[in-house]
Amino acid sequence: MSSIFVDSVDCFTSAVDGGDTFNGLDVLNKNTLTTAGVLVAGSTGVAAAALVATALPAQMLIAAGTSAGLIYAGDRQSKGLSINPFVKSDAPVTTEPVAQ
């Protein structure tokens, strides 16, 4: 009974090691595997850089908006107003100067 999986590949060549047969897995040597590893790591690095470059503007916009909102809320609170600008109070709050 034959198997659907190939255990080894033999092909005729006289250029490799002076032998008559060549195993297809002989190309998986240190140089080939190292090159493949460097290519995979490099492509992963490029993909990570592209992801950060894409996400960074959105993060900066969120940080800038949050910062502006906190500064605005702090300014309103220092004036004695409600932090929420859409809440209207009946009596205006007045601040008196602090005696020194």
SVG drawing of the C-alpha trace seen along z (x, -y; Angstrom):
<svg xmlns="http://www.w3.org/2000/svg" viewBox="-33 -91 65 93">
<polyline fill="none" stroke="black" stroke-width="0.4" points="0.0,0.0 1.4,-3.4 1.5,-6.4 0.3,-9.8 3.2,-11.4 6.6,-11.5 9.4,-10.5 12.3,-11.7 12.8,-13.2 15.6,-11.9 16.6,-13.5 19.5,-12.9 22.3,-15.4 26.1,-15.3 26.7,-18.8 25.9,-18.3 28.7,-16.6 29.7,-14.5 26.9,-12.1 24.3,-10.6 21.3,-11.4 20.2,-14.6 17.8,-14.8 15.5,-17.8 15.9,-18.6 19.7,-19.3 18.8,-22.9 17.6,-23.4 21.1,-24.1 22.3,-26.7 22.6,-29.5 19.1,-29.0 17.4,-28.7 19.2,-31.8 18.2,-33.8 14.6,-32.6 14.7,-33.6 16.0,-37.0 13.4,-37.6 10.6,-36.6 11.9,-38.8 12.3,-41.7 8.8,-41.4 7.5,-41.2 9.4,-44.4 8.0,-46.2 4.5,-45.1 4.9,-46.3 6.2,-49.7 3.3,-50.1 0.8,-49.3 2.4,-51.8 2.5,-54.5 -1.1,-53.9 -2.3,-53.9 -0.1,-56.8 -2.1,-59.6 -5.3,-58.3 -3.7,-58.0 -2.3,-61.6 -5.7,-63.0 -7.3,-61.2 -4.6,-62.4 -4.8,-66.0 -8.6,-66.0 -8.5,-64.6 -5.9,-67.2 -7.9,-70.1 -11.1,-68.8 -9.3,-68.5 -7.8,-72.0 -11.3,-73.4 -12.9,-71.7 -10.2,-72.9 -10.7,-76.5 -14.4,-76.3 -14.0,-74.9 -11.5,-77.7 -14.1,-80.2 -16.7,-78.6 -18.8,-77.2 -20.1,-73.7 -17.6,-71.4 -20.4,-70.5 -21.0,-73.5 -24.5,-72.3 -25.8,-72.5 -27.2,-76.0 -27.6,-77.1 -30.3,-79.6 -28.0,-81.9 -24.7,-82.8 -21.7,-82.0 -19.5,-84.9 -16.0,-84.6 -14.6,-87.1 -11.0,-88.1 -9.0,-86.5 -7.6,-89.0 -3.9,-88.8"/>
</svg>
